[in-house]
Amino acid sequence: MDETLAGTGAAPLVAALDSASPDRAASRASIDWDAVREKVAHRNAALEATFAGRGPWADAVLARRAQELAEVPQLDDEAGTGTPMLVARGAETLYGLELRHLGHIVPMPRLARVPGAPPAILGVIAVAGKVMRLFDLDRLCSGTHAGAAGIDRPGYAPGYAIVLRTGTGRPAALRLHEVERVADIVLSRTSVPAEAGPLVRAITAERMAILDMAALLDLVKT
């Protein structure tokens, strides 16, 4: 190895390149490296803010997502379009819940009982730093104690907690036994039997109870 290059690092190579290209040397001399470093640091900070969910770009994405979720989907069978729904199972019933009304879906967190609460309220849980009431969906729909199996142990309930988008209302979540899939469900125009209850708006061919989310939200927000 050339001892000059070994002793001085890349400086001889840079000098050779500069001497071979005077324009390049002039351009190197005219660059404001402090400004370059400041620009790079600013860009890195902006990227970090974006990935952390902050900044104008992230705000715009969240605003657009909120607008999309607020749009009422077309439910006309003749158009052949379905409504995006979460298909989840209670103790004995398969339910369809419109995705636009749902927030977090998490395995059941620790449950704190509330003395004197109605049977449909299993207790309170904490999800994403918010304390909220947990409703048993089977009990809400049937008005009975259905779905109570497995919740006698203190602080424990099997299944999943599905946090509802209640807006300015009181935070609330639903307890379900299994979360199966997300699917586009086309609603039929057939009438719903009265015994299905006020929270069911339709029943599909596979015996899935499609929930009336407006009525459900009105119930849990009070």
Residue frames as qw, qx, qy, qz and C-alpha x, y, z in Angstrom:
[[0.000, 0.887, 0.462, 0.000, 0.00, 0.00, 0.00],
 [0.324, 0.615, -0.052, 0.717, 1.20, 3.56, -0.71],
 [0.430, -0.313, -0.552, 0.642, 2.37, 4.97, 2.64],
 [0.050, -0.049, 0.001, -0.998, 1.11, 8.45, 1.75],
 [0.536, -0.305, -0.463, -0.636, -2.41, 7.20, 1.20],
 [0.641, -0.331, -0.673, 0.163, -2.25, 5.01, 4.29],
 [0.365, -0.198, -0.437, 0.798, -1.13, 7.88, 6.46],
 [0.112, 0.117, 0.050, -0.985, -3.48, 10.58, 5.30],
 [0.454, 0.412, 0.682, -0.399, -6.67, 8.65, 4.56],
 [0.519, 0.600, 0.580, 0.187, -8.76, 9.74, 1.60],
 [0.018, -0.859, 0.009, 0.512, -7.31, 13.27, 1.28],
 [0.207, -0.383, 0.637, 0.636, -4.88, 12.44, -1.60],
 [0.250, 0.358, 0.848, 0.300, -7.68, 10.76, -3.56],
 [0.110, 0.852, 0.451, -0.241, -9.97, 13.76, -3.08],
 [0.115, -0.747, 0.254, 0.604, -7.18, 16.12, -4.17],
 [0.269, -0.111, 0.782, 0.552, -6.51, 14.02, -7.26],
 [0.215, 0.603, 0.758, 0.125, -10.17, 14.08, -8.22],
 [0.013, 0.891, 0.220, -0.398, -10.34, 17.84, -7.66],
 [0.185, -0.581, 0.459, 0.646, -7.27, 18.49, -9.78],
 [0.251, 0.128, 0.842, 0.460, -8.69, 16.37, -12.57],
 [0.018, -0.683, -0.644, -0.344, -11.97, 18.28, -12.44],
 [0.161, 0.082, -0.224, 0.958, -11.61, 22.00, -11.61],
 [0.437, -0.382, -0.291, -0.760, -15.39, 22.46, -11.85],
 [0.735, -0.393, -0.553, -0.014, -15.90, 19.81, -9.22],
 [0.503, -0.133, -0.418, 0.745, -13.42, 21.47, -6.88],
 [0.080, -0.217, -0.012, -0.973, -15.17, 24.81, -7.34],
 [0.600, -0.417, -0.426, -0.534, -18.55, 23.27, -6.61],
 [0.694, -0.312, -0.565, 0.320, -17.19, 21.64, -3.44],
 [0.312, -0.018, -0.288, 0.905, -15.85, 24.97, -2.26],
 [0.252, -0.256, -0.154, -0.921, -19.22, 26.70, -2.86],
 [0.582, -0.414, -0.669, -0.207, -21.35, 24.22, -0.85],
 [0.306, -0.538, 0.369, -0.693, -22.63, 25.49, 2.49],
 [0.472, -0.011, -0.878, 0.079, -22.19, 22.32, 4.51],
 [0.084, 0.101, 0.646, -0.752, -23.80, 23.80, 7.62],
 [0.558, 0.183, -0.027, -0.809, -26.94, 24.48, 5.61],
 [0.613, 0.133, -0.718, -0.302, -26.87, 20.95, 4.20],
 [0.272, -0.032, -0.877, 0.395, -26.56, 19.39, 7.64],
 [0.273, 0.153, 0.430, -0.847, -29.38, 21.59, 8.96],
 [0.622, 0.177, -0.318, -0.693, -31.63, 20.59, 6.05],
 [0.547, 0.070, -0.832, -0.058, -30.94, 16.89, 6.57],
 [0.085, -0.075, -0.776, 0.620, -31.59, 17.17, 10.33],
 [0.438, 0.166, 0.171, -0.867, -34.87, 18.99, 9.66],
 [0.661, 0.146, -0.533, -0.508, -35.96, 16.32, 7.18],
 [0.414, 0.024, -0.886, 0.206, -35.08, 13.51, 9.61],
 [0.130, 0.115, 0.603, -0.779, -37.07, 15.22, 12.37],
 [0.575, 0.172, -0.109, -0.792, -40.06, 15.54, 10.04],
 [0.619, 0.104, -0.738, -0.247, -39.86, 11.84, 9.15],
 [0.222, -0.030, -0.851, 0.475, -39.64, 10.82, 12.80],
 [0.334, 0.152, 0.363, -0.857, -42.70, 12.96, 13.59],
 [0.638, 0.159, -0.393, -0.643, -44.63, 11.38, 10.72],
 [0.557, 0.038, -0.830, -0.009, -43.84, 7.81, 11.79],
 [0.105, -0.116, -0.743, 0.651, -44.84, 8.75, 15.34],
 [0.021, -0.656, -0.746, -0.116, -48.25, 9.96, 14.08],
 [0.133, -0.774, -0.205, 0.585, -47.51, 13.69, 14.39],
 [0.218, -0.286, 0.423, 0.831, -47.01, 16.50, 11.94],
 [0.461, 0.403, -0.065, -0.788, -49.04, 17.97, 9.04],
 [0.421, 0.216, -0.776, -0.417, -48.73, 14.89, 6.84],
 [0.145, -0.144, -0.950, 0.236, -49.93, 12.54, 9.57],
 [0.262, 0.367, 0.453, -0.769, -52.76, 14.94, 10.48],
 [0.476, 0.339, -0.352, -0.731, -53.89, 14.98, 6.85],
 [0.359, 0.066, -0.914, -0.175, -53.88, 11.17, 6.68],
 [0.015, -0.254, -0.837, 0.484, -55.88, 10.90, 9.91],
 [0.352, 0.384, 0.176, -0.835, -58.37, 13.51, 8.72],
 [0.492, 0.252, -0.590, -0.589, -58.85, 11.69, 5.42],
 [0.265, -0.048, -0.960, 0.075, -59.28, 8.37, 7.24],
 [0.147, 0.312, 0.642, -0.685, -61.87, 9.92, 9.58],
 [0.458, 0.356, -0.135, -0.804, -63.77, 11.25, 6.57],
 [0.442, 0.145, -0.813, -0.352, -63.75, 7.82, 4.92],
 [0.140, -0.162, -0.921, 0.326, -65.03, 6.18, 8.09],
 [0.243, 0.350, 0.415, -0.804, -67.79, 8.76, 8.40],
 [0.405, 0.181, -0.499, -0.745, -69.13, 8.07, 4.93],
 [0.727, 0.065, 0.502, -0.463, -72.31, 6.01, 4.97],
 [0.168, -0.178, 0.878, 0.412, -71.77, 2.90, 2.81],
 [0.584, 0.119, -0.329, -0.732, -74.27, 2.02, 0.12],
 [0.409, -0.078, 0.859, -0.298, -76.49, -0.84, 1.23],
 [0.702, 0.381, -0.056, -0.599, -78.51, -1.30, -1.96],
 [0.744, -0.069, 0.662, 0.066, -78.63, -4.99, -2.90],
 [0.709, 0.666, 0.232, -0.008, -79.19, -4.12, -6.54],
 [0.184, 0.899, -0.397, -0.014, -75.80, -2.39, -6.67],
 [0.935, 0.113, -0.300, 0.152, -74.20, -5.64, -5.53],
 [0.255, 0.565, -0.501, 0.604, -72.03, -3.85, -2.98],
 [0.687, -0.450, -0.553, 0.142, -71.58, -4.94, 0.60],
 [0.285, -0.891, 0.146, -0.323, -70.87, -3.22, 3.89],
 [0.468, 0.386, -0.688, 0.398, -67.46, -3.85, 5.53],
 [0.716, -0.562, 0.021, -0.413, -68.19, -5.69, 8.75],
 [0.019, -0.424, 0.857, -0.291, -66.45, -7.52, 11.53],
 [0.812, -0.170, -0.447, -0.335, -67.83, -11.04, 11.87],
 [0.008, 0.379, -0.756, 0.534, -67.61, -12.12, 15.50],
 [0.608, -0.274, -0.718, -0.202, -69.22, -14.81, 17.62],
 [0.452, -0.522, 0.349, -0.634, -70.95, -14.62, 20.95],
 [0.480, -0.227, 0.799, -0.282, -71.88, -17.58, 23.13],
 [0.554, 0.288, 0.781, 0.007, -74.33, -18.95, 20.54],
 [0.442, 0.833, 0.299, -0.145, -74.85, -16.19, 17.97],
 [0.574, 0.100, 0.298, 0.756, -72.82, -14.97, 15.00],
 [0.027, 0.869, 0.261, -0.419, -72.82, -11.16, 14.77],
 [0.535, 0.450, 0.250, 0.670, -72.00, -8.64, 12.07],
 [0.252, -0.819, -0.201, 0.474, -70.76, -5.21, 13.23],
 [0.485, 0.840, 0.066, 0.233, -70.03, -2.33, 10.83],
 [0.737, 0.003, -0.153, 0.658, -66.31, -1.59, 10.87],
 [0.171, 0.584, 0.020, 0.793, -66.74, 2.17, 10.75],
 [0.536, -0.718, -0.046, -0.442, -68.19, 2.11, 14.26],
 [0.915, -0.338, -0.104, 0.195, -65.34, 0.09, 15.78],
 [0.014, -0.903, 0.422, -0.083, -62.02, 1.16, 17.25],
 [0.001, -0.520, 0.847, -0.107, -59.60, -1.21, 18.99],
 [0.936, -0.105, -0.224, -0.252, -59.99, -4.98, 19.14],
 [0.070, 0.589, -0.734, 0.332, -57.91, -6.53, 21.92],
 [0.566, -0.164, -0.801, 0.106, -57.76, -9.81, 23.86],
 [0.498, -0.768, -0.342, -0.214, -59.75, -9.39, 27.04],
 [0.201, 0.515, -0.488, 0.676, -57.87, -7.14, 29.47],
 [0.210, -0.168, -0.803, 0.532, -58.25, -7.40, 33.22],
 [0.312, -0.577, -0.500, -0.565, -61.83, -6.79, 34.30],
 [0.033, 0.011, -0.599, 0.800, -62.95, -4.86, 37.38],
 [0.148, -0.554, -0.810, -0.121, -66.48, -5.61, 38.53],
 [0.138, -0.289, 0.065, -0.945, -68.93, -2.78, 39.29],
 [0.014, 0.281, 0.869, -0.406, -71.25, -3.56, 42.24],
 [0.295, 0.581, 0.492, -0.577, -74.90, -3.01, 41.42],
 [0.149, 0.364, -0.503, -0.769, -74.33, -2.68, 37.65],
 [0.811, 0.263, 0.033, -0.522, -77.00, -4.01, 35.23],
 [0.870, -0.078, 0.480, 0.084, -76.46, -7.63, 34.08],
 [0.729, 0.651, 0.098, 0.187, -75.34, -6.51, 30.61],
 [0.129, 0.870, -0.399, 0.259, -72.38, -4.60, 32.11],
 [0.892, -0.041, -0.382, 0.240, -69.63, -7.05, 33.04],
 [0.585, -0.618, -0.089, 0.518, -67.49, -4.33, 34.64],
 [0.204, 0.953, -0.158, -0.156, -64.87, -1.81, 33.57],
 [0.863, 0.045, 0.182, 0.470, -61.65, -2.28, 31.60],
 [0.088, -0.836, 0.221, 0.494, -58.79, -0.06, 30.46],
 [0.757, 0.355, 0.401, 0.374, -57.82, 0.05, 26.77],
 [0.460, 0.508, 0.117, 0.718, -55.24, 2.46, 25.32],
 [0.217, 0.049, -0.366, 0.904, -55.22, 4.43, 28.55],
 [0.438, -0.247, -0.104, -0.858, -59.02, 4.86, 28.69],
 [0.171, 0.094, 0.893, -0.405, -61.30, 3.34, 31.31],
 [0.488, 0.009, -0.370, -0.790, -64.62, 2.16, 29.88],
 [0.723, -0.033, 0.502, -0.473, -67.59, -0.04, 30.63],
 [0.079, 0.204, -0.914, -0.342, -67.58, -3.52, 29.13],
 [0.726, 0.121, 0.165, -0.657, -70.92, -4.80, 27.83],
 [0.400, -0.025, 0.907, 0.127, -71.71, -8.42, 27.10],
 [0.307, 0.161, -0.453, -0.821, -73.22, -8.36, 23.60],
 [0.294, -0.234, -0.912, -0.166, -75.23, -11.55, 24.15],
 [0.127, -0.492, -0.677, 0.532, -76.90, -10.00, 27.16],
 [0.128, 0.359, -0.041, -0.924, -77.57, -6.72, 25.36],
 [0.343, 0.073, -0.635, -0.688, -79.29, -8.49, 22.48],
 [0.440, -0.260, -0.848, -0.140, -81.20, -11.10, 24.46],
 [0.420, -0.585, 0.090, -0.688, -81.89, -9.25, 27.68],
 [0.924, -0.346, -0.137, -0.084, -80.90, -12.39, 29.59],
 [0.493, -0.723, 0.472, 0.103, -77.81, -13.76, 31.29],
 [0.922, 0.348, 0.093, 0.145, -76.63, -15.53, 28.14],
 [0.567, 0.653, -0.260, 0.428, -72.88, -15.59, 27.68],
 [0.439, -0.813, 0.263, -0.277, -72.07, -15.52, 31.38],
 [0.975, -0.135, 0.005, 0.174, -69.96, -18.70, 31.29],
 [0.763, 0.203, -0.084, 0.608, -66.32, -18.23, 32.19],
 [0.117, 0.659, -0.098, 0.737, -66.54, -14.85, 33.91],
 [0.690, -0.672, -0.241, -0.118, -66.97, -15.94, 37.51],
 [0.748, -0.174, -0.169, 0.618, -63.27, -15.75, 38.29],
 [0.148, -0.906, -0.117, 0.378, -62.37, -12.28, 39.64],
 [0.086, -0.745, 0.381, 0.541, -60.70, -10.06, 37.09],
 [0.243, -0.161, 0.849, 0.441, -61.12, -12.55, 34.27],
 [0.684, 0.497, 0.303, -0.439, -63.31, -12.85, 31.18],
 [0.593, -0.008, 0.656, 0.466, -62.50, -14.89, 28.07],
 [0.465, 0.726, 0.477, 0.169, -62.73, -13.63, 24.53],
 [0.410, 0.233, 0.155, 0.868, -62.14, -10.16, 23.12],
 [0.018, -0.723, -0.365, 0.586, -63.00, -6.58, 23.92],
 [0.366, 0.467, 0.474, 0.651, -64.17, -4.51, 20.94],
 [0.131, -0.461, -0.253, 0.841, -63.99, -0.79, 21.62],
 [0.302, 0.741, 0.579, 0.156, -66.79, 1.23, 20.03],
 [0.237, 0.196, 0.100, 0.946, -66.46, 4.66, 18.43],
 [0.150, -0.699, -0.667, 0.209, -68.78, 6.58, 20.75],
 [0.187, 0.717, 0.156, 0.653, -67.65, 10.08, 19.74],
 [0.078, -0.503, 0.351, -0.786, -68.37, 12.46, 22.62],
 [0.807, -0.408, -0.171, -0.391, -70.38, 9.81, 24.47],
 [0.613, -0.593, 0.505, -0.132, -69.13, 7.64, 27.31],
 [0.257, 0.474, -0.820, -0.192, -66.43, 5.16, 26.23],
 [0.841, -0.055, 0.380, -0.382, -67.72, 1.61, 25.88],
 [0.161, 0.395, -0.865, -0.265, -66.62, -1.80, 24.65],
 [0.888, -0.004, -0.084, -0.451, -68.31, -5.08, 23.76],
 [0.379, -0.405, 0.832, -0.023, -67.23, -8.50, 24.93],
 [0.844, 0.315, -0.218, -0.377, -67.34, -11.29, 22.32],
 [0.878, -0.287, 0.379, 0.050, -66.06, -14.85, 22.44],
 [0.674, -0.008, 0.511, 0.534, -64.38, -15.06, 19.02],
 [0.266, 0.750, -0.162, -0.584, -63.36, -12.67, 16.24],
 [0.819, 0.205, 0.522, 0.122, -63.61, -14.58, 12.96],
 [0.503, 0.204, 0.455, 0.705, -63.01, -12.32, 9.97],
 [0.167, 0.544, 0.048, -0.821, -63.73, -9.06, 8.15],
 [0.320, 0.294, 0.812, 0.390, -66.12, -9.34, 5.20],
 [0.249, 0.056, -0.193, -0.947, -68.29, -7.25, 2.89],
 [0.186, 0.333, 0.896, -0.229, -71.85, -8.20, 3.82],
 [0.220, -0.196, -0.453, -0.841, -74.78, -7.51, 1.48],
 [0.278, 0.136, 0.667, -0.677, -77.92, -6.92, 3.53],
 [0.014, -0.385, -0.850, -0.359, -81.20, -8.44, 2.48],
 [0.258, -0.238, -0.040, -0.936, -84.44, -6.46, 2.49],
 [0.554, -0.377, -0.723, -0.168, -86.43, -9.15, 4.28],
 [0.443, -0.717, 0.077, -0.533, -88.08, -8.17, 7.54],
 [0.233, 0.303, -0.810, 0.445, -86.54, -9.18, 10.85],
 [0.547, -0.472, -0.685, -0.087, -88.60, -11.31, 13.26],
 [0.329, -0.814, 0.038, -0.478, -89.71, -9.36, 16.30],
 [0.872, -0.484, -0.005, 0.081, -88.08, -11.89, 18.63],
 [0.726, 0.332, -0.128, 0.588, -84.67, -10.88, 17.22],
 [0.436, -0.638, -0.274, 0.573, -84.88, -7.76, 19.36],
 [0.188, 0.962, 0.130, -0.148, -84.41, -4.02, 18.68],
 [0.274, -0.748, 0.467, 0.384, -80.63, -4.23, 18.16],
 [0.500, -0.001, 0.772, 0.393, -80.79, -6.58, 15.15],
 [0.348, 0.557, -0.102, -0.747, -81.45, -4.96, 11.78],
 [0.734, 0.394, -0.405, -0.377, -81.05, -8.00, 9.52],
 [0.736, -0.282, 0.615, -0.026, -80.38, -11.74, 9.54],
 [0.295, 0.546, -0.643, -0.450, -78.29, -13.25, 6.76],
 [0.860, 0.127, -0.391, -0.302, -78.64, -16.64, 5.09],
 [0.600, 0.181, -0.699, 0.345, -75.89, -18.03, 7.35],
 [0.575, -0.682, -0.451, 0.005, -77.89, -16.93, 10.41],
 [0.445, 0.010, -0.237, 0.863, -75.68, -13.96, 11.16],
 [0.128, -0.856, -0.467, 0.179, -77.35, -11.21, 13.19],
 [0.382, 0.422, 0.073, 0.819, -76.47, -7.83, 11.67],
 [0.288, -0.545, -0.512, 0.599, -76.52, -5.25, 14.43],
 [0.091, 0.895, 0.271, 0.343, -78.21, -1.87, 14.27],
 [0.591, 0.023, -0.297, 0.749, -75.12, 0.06, 15.31],
 [0.098, -0.491, -0.012, -0.865, -76.97, 3.37, 15.74],
 [0.712, -0.542, -0.209, -0.394, -79.35, 1.79, 18.26],
 [0.853, -0.191, -0.329, 0.357, -76.49, -0.04, 19.96],
 [0.401, 0.246, -0.216, 0.856, -74.42, 3.12, 20.35],
 [0.351, -0.561, -0.071, -0.746, -77.38, 5.03, 21.72],
 [0.835, -0.447, -0.291, -0.135, -77.83, 2.29, 24.30],
 [0.807, -0.163, -0.260, 0.504, -74.22, 2.06, 25.53],
 [0.296, 0.402, -0.099, 0.861, -73.53, 5.81, 25.53],
 [0.441, -0.693, -0.181, -0.541, -76.28, 6.58, 28.06]]
